[in-house]
Amino acid sequence: MTDLATRYLYLARHGEASHADDSGLTDAGRRQAELLGRRLAGRPITALHHGPLPRATQTARLVAERLQRDGVAPVVCEEAGDFVPHLPERSELPEDSAEFLLDFLAGTTAEEARSGAVLAQRAVERFTGPVAGGEDRHELVVTHAFLVGWLVRHALDAPDWRWLGVNAANAGLTVLRYAPGRPPAVLLLNDQSHLPEELRWTGYPPAVRC
């Protein structure tokens, strides 16, 4: 029987990006990424995955510069990309918020819904659960808010639609633990203590910034 060990999954949303186009990070976003890298430099991270879009790629590279002494290189993967992981039917949703949530997702095409569901399942298979080999593993995924919400939902065994409403700020850090023989645990959610006040809560509408 294969020995299993604990996986610690670190999830980080990319730094603040330009709203005008998809050219990548703003100056504030680059600073957020650098500070995230400094925060993680002392952790025993052995793998760094990131989505293919420029804002995730640039964030991962800036974080990796802080992890280089450990030989951790960023690896791009579709499963860490920006996609709708589950497009709910109205019948799945609470009656009092169904209209709001469906309006939010109204621009999702049938093809985006289909490919997103496939990528969401692949992300669960790739990033979650205990690991084989008997040694604990620490992995970082630099991704987007939707996937953070999806994996937190999965860890809590919540309904599929409940990825909605789990928000992540730019460079916010979430940590999930998958230990053998125990349910998944959310150790940290959207933590921004590595950022100064002026760099916190970007990526949120001004009205809901804390």
C-alpha positions in Angstrom: 0.0 0.0 0.0 1.4 3.4 -1.0 2.2 5.8 1.9 0.3 9.0 1.8 1.4 12.4 3.1 -0.2 15.8 3.6 -0.5 18.3 0.8 -0.5 22.0 1.6 -2.0 23.9 -1.2 -1.2 27.6 -1.3 -3.6 29.6 -3.6 -2.9 33.2 -4.6 -4.8 35.4 -6.9 -2.6 37.4 -9.4 -1.6 40.9 -8.6 -3.6 43.9 -9.8 -3.8 44.0 -13.6 -4.5 46.7 -16.2 -8.2 47.3 -16.8 -7.6 48.7 -20.2 -6.3 45.5 -21.8 -4.7 42.2 -20.8 -1.1 43.4 -21.0 -0.3 42.4 -17.4 0.2 43.9 -14.0 0.1 47.5 -12.9 2.9 48.9 -10.8 0.8 48.2 -7.8 0.3 44.6 -9.0 4.0 44.1 -9.4 4.6 45.3 -5.9 1.9 43.0 -4.6 3.5 40.0 -6.3 6.9 40.9 -4.9 5.6 41.1 -1.4 3.7 37.8 -1.9 7.0 36.2 -2.9 8.7 37.7 0.2 5.9 36.2 2.3 6.3 32.8 0.8 10.1 32.7 0.6 10.5 30.9 4.0 7.9 28.2 3.2 9.1 24.8 1.9 7.3 25.2 -1.5 8.6 22.8 -4.1 6.1 23.5 -7.0 4.7 26.7 -8.5 1.8 26.4 -11.0 0.2 29.4 -12.7 -2.5 30.1 -15.3 -1.5 31.1 -18.9 -2.8 34.8 -18.9 -0.2 37.5 -18.6 -1.4 38.7 -15.2 -0.9 35.3 -13.7 2.3 34.6 -15.5 3.9 37.9 -14.4 2.8 37.4 -10.8 4.2 33.9 -10.8 7.6 35.0 -12.2 7.9 37.7 -9.6 7.1 35.3 -6.8 9.5 32.8 -8.2 12.3 35.3 -8.0 11.9 35.0 -4.2 11.9 31.3 -4.3 14.8 30.8 -6.7 17.2 29.8 -3.9 15.1 26.7 -3.6 15.1 26.0 -7.3 11.4 26.5 -7.8 10.5 27.4 -11.3 7.0 28.5 -12.4 5.1 26.0 -14.6 2.1 27.1 -16.7 -1.0 25.0 -16.8 -4.6 25.4 -18.1 -6.1 24.1 -14.9 -4.9 27.3 -13.1 -6.5 29.6 -15.7 -9.4 32.0 -15.6 -12.6 30.1 -16.3 -16.2 29.6 -14.9 -15.9 26.3 -13.0 -19.6 25.6 -12.8 -22.5 27.4 -14.4 -25.5 26.7 -12.1 -29.1 26.1 -13.1 -31.7 28.4 -11.5 -33.0 25.4 -9.5 -29.7 25.0 -7.7 -29.7 28.6 -6.4 -31.3 30.2 -3.4 -34.5 31.9 -4.4 -33.6 35.2 -3.0 -30.3 35.5 -4.8 -30.8 33.5 -8.0 -31.5 36.5 -10.2 -28.4 38.3 -9.1 -26.1 35.3 -9.6 -27.6 34.4 -12.9 -27.2 38.0 -14.1 -23.5 37.9 -13.0 -22.9 34.8 -15.1 -25.1 35.8 -18.0 -22.2 36.4 -20.4 -20.9 32.9 -20.1 -21.3 31.0 -23.4 -22.2 27.3 -23.7 -18.7 26.6 -24.8 -17.2 28.5 -21.9 -19.4 26.6 -19.5 -18.4 23.2 -21.0 -14.7 23.9 -21.1 -14.8 25.5 -17.6 -16.4 22.4 -16.1 -13.7 20.2 -17.7 -10.9 22.4 -16.4 -12.5 22.6 -12.9 -12.5 18.8 -12.7 -8.9 18.6 -13.9 -7.9 21.2 -11.3 -9.5 19.1 -8.5 -7.6 16.0 -9.8 -4.3 17.9 -10.1 -4.2 20.1 -7.0 -6.2 18.4 -4.3 -6.0 15.4 -1.9 -3.1 13.8 0.0 0.1 13.0 -1.9 1.9 9.7 -2.5 5.4 9.1 -1.3 5.3 9.6 2.4 6.6 13.2 2.4 4.5 16.3 2.9 4.3 18.6 -0.1 3.8 22.3 -0.3 2.5 23.6 -3.7 1.7 27.2 -4.8 -0.9 27.9 -7.5 -1.0 31.5 -8.8 -4.5 31.8 -10.4 -7.7 33.8 -10.5 -10.5 34.5 -8.1 -12.9 31.9 -9.6 -10.6 28.9 -9.1 -9.8 30.0 -5.6 -13.5 30.0 -4.9 -14.0 26.6 -6.6 -11.2 24.9 -4.6 -12.4 26.4 -1.3 -15.9 25.2 -2.1 -14.5 21.7 -2.9 -12.5 21.5 0.3 -15.7 22.4 2.3 -17.8 19.9 0.3 -20.3 22.7 -0.4 -22.8 22.6 -3.3 -21.2 23.2 -6.7 -22.8 26.7 -7.1 -21.2 27.9 -3.9 -17.9 28.9 -5.5 -19.9 32.1 -6.1 -19.4 34.5 -3.2 -16.0 33.1 -2.2 -13.9 36.2 -3.2 -10.2 36.7 -3.4 -8.3 40.0 -3.5 -5.3 40.6 -5.6 -2.3 38.7 -4.1 -4.5 37.4 -1.3 -3.3 34.1 0.1 -5.4 31.0 0.8 -4.0 27.8 2.2 -5.8 24.4 2.1 -4.6 21.2 3.8 -5.2 17.7 2.6 -4.1 15.2 5.3 -4.5 11.4 5.0 -7.5 10.2 6.9 -8.9 13.7 7.7 -11.3 16.0 5.9 -9.7 18.9 3.9 -9.1 22.0 6.0 -9.1 25.7 5.1 -6.1 27.0 7.1 -6.1 30.5 5.7 -8.5 32.5 3.5 -7.7 35.6 1.4 -5.0 36.7 3.9 -3.3 40.0 2.9 -1.2 40.7 6.0 1.9 40.8 3.7 0.6 43.8 1.9 0.6 47.4 3.2 -2.9 49.0 3.6 -2.8 50.8 0.3 -2.3 47.6 -1.6 -5.0 45.6 0.1 -8.4 44.7 -1.2 -7.7 45.6 -4.9 -9.8 43.5 -7.2 -12.9 44.2 -5.0 -15.5 46.8 -5.7 -14.8 49.9 -3.5 -18.1 49.4 -1.6 -17.0 46.0 -0.2 -13.4 46.7 0.6 -12.6 46.1 4.2 
